[in-house]
Amino acid sequence: MVRADNRSEQQLDIVAAAYGLGRIRSCSTVTGGTTNKNFEIVTDTGSYFVRCYKPRKQALLDFEHRLYKRTGAQEYICSPLTNRQGGTWLLHEGRVFCVFPWLKGQLSGKAGDFESLGRHLAQFHDVTSAMEGPANPLGAEELLILVREFGLVNLKNEVEYLSRELELIADSLVLSSDSAIHGDLFPDNVMWSNGKPTFIDFEQSSVGDSMYDLGVVINAWCFAPSGFDRAAYRSLITGYEQVRGVNRERLMQGLRLSACRFTVTRIRDIYIPGLDRPDKNFREFLKVLRYWQDAVDVTL
């Protein structure tokens, strides 16, 4: 981490005052994000994680606020602090800030307890069952629009392949809207302590299909350079089914759609701008998509 710049320090002073955190003793930029700015601040009262969001629609802010209220009693959810006005976010100079407790633990990559991860994801879906709010903004039709706008001559084959797959999914859609979804539960959005996970970063949350959300987790956690990790997959499913049932047809479509989603958004956010982020290579998820296209079913 590096020290925050002067403008950010001034903004963070105002945020700390709005949340009653006391005087800031140090503040550093947390690197790694692609769209938002993140900071660690140490004040008279403790250590905190502060996120400065990119511009967001009011409906998404309101939904995230309601989601945190719905899940606030769940120990596996890292909820934001409440400011002196009773809100979970602060608008300052046109930017939205949220403050979270600084979690003690580690981002354990793929070495965590997969069964525990599956069980807690199912609990999250149970707690938010039938919750109303904005739909997943990156469904099959929305992704298809993005792909058709790319116009990348050097990715002609990849774009045509994605278009065909998204058309197939859109024409035979079985996914529903049965709960809130995290939408981005990758290894870097789960903190581990004593074998227990804590989910962080609900910026991509919306209302959607729990099987799509489970598909995101499987695709993010169960593929290694050596291929598909069946043991990890079985452990995830076992944990999930301790709480909720798994619909195989919807899960298969969720696996394919989530692979499309992260292929498309990595082309848009990383490849086209020319960012040097080898950890977010869109071709990794293109391989995942081809794996599920060739798979007979998800009963392994």
C-alpha positions in Angstrom: 0.0 0.0 0.0 1.1 3.6 -0.6 0.2 6.8 1.1 -3.0 8.5 -0.2 -2.6 11.8 -2.1 -3.4 15.1 -0.5 -6.9 15.4 -2.1 -7.8 11.9 -0.9 -6.6 12.7 2.6 -8.8 15.8 2.7 -11.8 13.7 1.6 -11.0 11.0 4.1 -10.9 13.6 6.9 -14.5 14.6 6.1 -15.5 10.9 5.9 -14.0 10.1 9.2 -15.8 13.1 10.8 -19.1 12.0 9.3 -18.7 8.5 10.8 -17.4 9.7 14.1 -14.2 7.8 13.7 -11.9 10.3 15.4 -8.7 11.8 14.0 -6.9 10.0 11.2 -3.4 9.0 12.2 -2.5 7.4 8.8 -4.1 6.6 5.5 -2.9 4.5 2.6 -4.2 3.5 -0.8 -5.2 -0.2 -1.2 -4.2 -1.3 -4.6 -5.8 -4.0 -6.8 -9.2 -2.6 -7.8 -10.0 -1.8 -11.4 -12.8 0.8 -11.0 -13.1 2.1 -7.4 -10.6 3.7 -5.0 -9.9 1.9 -1.8 -8.1 3.1 1.4 -7.0 1.9 4.8 -7.3 4.5 7.5 -6.1 4.2 11.0 -7.8 6.6 13.5 -8.0 7.2 17.2 -10.8 4.5 17.3 -9.3 1.8 15.1 -8.6 0.6 11.6 -11.1 0.9 8.7 -11.5 0.1 5.0 -12.9 3.0 3.0 -14.2 2.6 -0.5 -14.8 5.5 -2.9 -17.1 4.2 -5.5 -17.3 5.2 -9.2 -20.5 7.0 -10.0 -23.5 4.7 -9.3 -27.2 4.9 -9.9 -29.4 5.7 -6.9 -31.4 2.6 -7.3 -28.3 0.4 -6.9 -27.2 2.4 -3.8 -30.6 2.0 -2.2 -30.6 -1.7 -2.9 -27.2 -2.3 -1.4 -28.3 -0.4 1.7 -31.4 -2.6 2.0 -29.3 -5.7 1.4 -27.0 -4.8 4.3 -30.0 -4.2 6.5 -31.4 -7.6 5.6 -28.1 -9.5 6.2 -26.8 -7.4 9.0 -27.1 -10.1 11.6 -25.2 -12.6 9.5 -21.6 -13.0 10.8 -20.3 -14.0 7.4 -21.3 -10.7 5.8 -19.0 -7.7 6.2 -21.5 -4.8 6.6 -20.6 -1.1 6.4 -20.7 1.2 9.4 -23.5 3.6 9.9 -22.7 7.3 9.7 -24.1 10.0 12.0 -27.1 10.5 9.6 -28.0 6.8 9.9 -26.9 5.9 6.4 -24.5 3.2 5.2 -22.9 5.5 2.6 -21.9 9.2 2.3 -22.2 11.4 -0.7 -19.4 14.0 -0.9 -18.3 16.1 -3.9 -20.3 13.8 -6.2 -18.6 10.6 -5.0 -20.0 7.9 -2.8 -18.0 6.7 0.2 -18.6 3.6 2.4 -16.7 2.7 5.5 -16.2 -0.9 6.7 -14.4 -2.4 9.7 -10.9 -3.5 8.8 -11.1 -7.3 8.8 -8.5 -9.5 10.4 -7.9 -12.6 8.4 -6.5 -13.5 5.0 -7.5 -13.8 1.4 -6.7 -17.5 1.2 -7.1 -17.9 -2.5 -8.3 -21.4 -3.3 -7.0 -23.0 -0.1 -10.1 -22.3 2.0 -12.8 -24.7 3.1 -15.0 -25.1 0.0 -17.8 -26.8 1.9 -18.0 -23.9 4.3 -18.0 -21.5 1.4 -20.9 -23.3 -0.3 -22.9 -23.5 3.0 -22.5 -19.8 3.7 -23.5 -18.9 0.1 -26.6 -20.9 0.5 -27.4 -19.2 3.8 -27.0 -15.8 2.1 -29.5 -16.9 -0.6 -31.9 -18.2 2.0 -31.8 -14.9 4.0 -32.4 -12.8 0.9 -35.0 -15.1 -0.7 -37.7 -13.3 -2.6 -36.0 -9.9 -2.0 -37.1 -7.3 -4.5 -34.7 -4.9 -6.2 -32.9 -4.2 -9.5 -32.3 -7.2 -11.8 -28.9 -8.4 -12.7 -27.7 -5.7 -15.1 -25.5 -8.2 -17.0 -27.9 -10.8 -18.1 -27.7 -12.6 -21.5 -29.4 -9.9 -23.5 -27.4 -7.1 -21.9 -24.2 -9.0 -22.5 -25.2 -9.7 -26.1 -25.6 -5.9 -26.7 -22.1 -5.3 -25.3 -20.6 -8.0 -27.5 -22.2 -6.7 -30.6 -20.8 -3.2 -29.9 -17.2 -4.4 -29.6 -16.3 -4.3 -33.3 -12.9 -5.9 -32.6 -11.4 -7.2 -35.8 -8.6 -9.0 -34.0 -11.1 -10.8 -31.8 -13.6 -11.7 -34.6 -13.7 -15.4 -33.8 -14.1 -14.8 -30.0 -16.8 -12.2 -30.5 -18.7 -14.5 -32.9 -18.4 -17.4 -30.4 -19.7 -15.3 -27.5 -22.6 -14.0 -29.6 -23.7 -17.5 -30.5 -23.5 -18.7 -26.9 -25.4 -15.7 -25.5 -28.1 -16.1 -28.2 -28.5 -19.7 -27.2 -28.8 -18.8 -23.5 -31.3 -16.0 -24.2 -33.5 -18.2 -26.4 -33.8 -20.9 -23.8 -33.6 -18.9 -20.6 -34.5 -20.9 -17.5 -32.9 -18.6 -14.9 -35.2 -16.9 -12.4 -35.0 -14.2 -9.7 -35.3 -16.1 -6.5 -32.9 -14.2 -4.2 -30.3 -11.5 -4.0 -27.0 -12.4 -5.6 -23.5 -11.3 -4.8 -22.5 -11.5 -8.4 -18.7 -11.3 -7.9 -17.8 -13.8 -5.2 -14.2 -14.4 -6.3 -11.4 -15.5 -3.9 -10.4 -11.8 -3.5 -13.9 -11.0 -2.1 -13.8 -13.6 0.7 -11.8 -13.1 3.9 -11.0 -16.2 5.9 -10.4 -16.5 9.6 -10.2 -19.9 11.5 -11.7 -21.6 8.5 -14.7 -19.3 8.4 -15.5 -17.1 5.4 -16.6 -13.5 5.4 -18.1 -12.1 2.2 -17.0 -8.6 1.2 -17.7 -6.2 -1.7 -21.3 -6.3 -2.7 -21.0 -3.6 -5.4 -22.2 -6.1 -8.1 -25.1 -7.3 -6.0 -28.6 -7.4 -7.5 -31.7 -9.6 -7.6 -31.2 -12.7 -9.7 -30.9 -16.5 -9.7 -29.2 -18.2 -6.9 -27.9 -20.8 -9.3 -26.3 -18.2 -11.4 -24.5 -16.9 -8.3 -23.4 -20.4 -7.4 -22.2 -20.7 -11.0 -20.0 -17.6 -10.5 -18.4 -19.1 -7.4 -17.8 -22.5 -9.1 -16.2 -20.9 -12.1 -14.1 -18.6 -9.9 -12.9 -21.2 -7.4 -12.9 -24.6 -9.1 -10.7 -24.0 -12.1 -6.9 -24.0 -11.9 -4.2 -23.9 -14.6 -4.3 -27.7 -14.6 -8.0 -27.8 -15.3 -11.3 -28.3 -13.5 -11.0 -29.3 -9.8 -13.8 -31.8 -9.3 -13.0 -32.3 -5.6 -13.5 -28.6 -4.9 -16.7 -28.6 -7.0 -18.1 -31.6 -5.0 -17.2 -29.9 -1.7 -18.9 -26.6 -2.7 -22.1 -28.4 -3.8 -22.1 -30.6 -0.7 -21.9 -27.5 1.5 -24.6 -25.7 -0.5 -27.0 -28.6 -0.3 -26.8 -28.7 3.4 -28.9 -25.6 3.3 -30.7 -25.4 0.0 -31.3 -27.6 -3.0 -29.5 -27.3 -6.3 -31.4 -27.1 -9.6 -29.1 -28.7 -12.1 -30.7 -27.2 -15.2 -30.5 -23.7 -13.9 -27.0 -24.2 -12.5 -25.7 -25.4 -15.9 -27.1 -22.2 -17.5 -25.8 -20.1 -14.7 -22.3 -21.6 -15.2 -22.4 -20.8 -18.9 -23.8 -17.3 -18.4 -21.3 -16.3 -15.7 -18.4 -17.5 -17.9 -19.8 -15.3 -20.7 -20.2 -12.4 -18.3 -16.6 -12.4 -17.0 -15.2 -13.0 -20.5 -17.2 -10.0 -21.9 -16.5 -7.6 -19.0 -12.8 -8.4 -19.0 -12.6 -7.6 -22.7 -14.4 -4.3 -22.0 -12.7 -3.3 -18.8 -9.2 -4.7 -19.3 -8.4 -5.8 -22.9 -9.8 -2.8 -24.8 -8.3 -0.1 -22.5 -5.0 -2.0 -22.7 -4.5 -2.4 -18.9 -1.7 -4.6 -17.7 -3.7 -7.0 -15.6 -2.5 -10.6 -16.4 -4.6 -11.8 -13.4 -7.8 -10.7 -15.3 -7.1 -12.2 -18.7 -10.5 -12.8 -20.5 -9.2 -15.9 -22.2 -9.3 -17.8 -18.8 -13.1 -17.5 -18.7 -13.3 -18.2 -22.4 -11.7 -21.6 -21.6 -14.2 -22.1 -18.7 -17.1 -21.4 -21.1 -15.8 -23.9 -23.6 -15.5 -26.5 -20.8 -19.2 -26.1 -19.8 -20.3 -26.1 -23.4 -18.7 -29.5 -23.8 -19.9 -30.9 -20.4 -22.9 -33.2 -20.5 -24.3 -32.1 -17.1 -23.2 -30.8 -13.7 -23.5 -34.1 -11.9 -19.8 -35.0 -11.4 
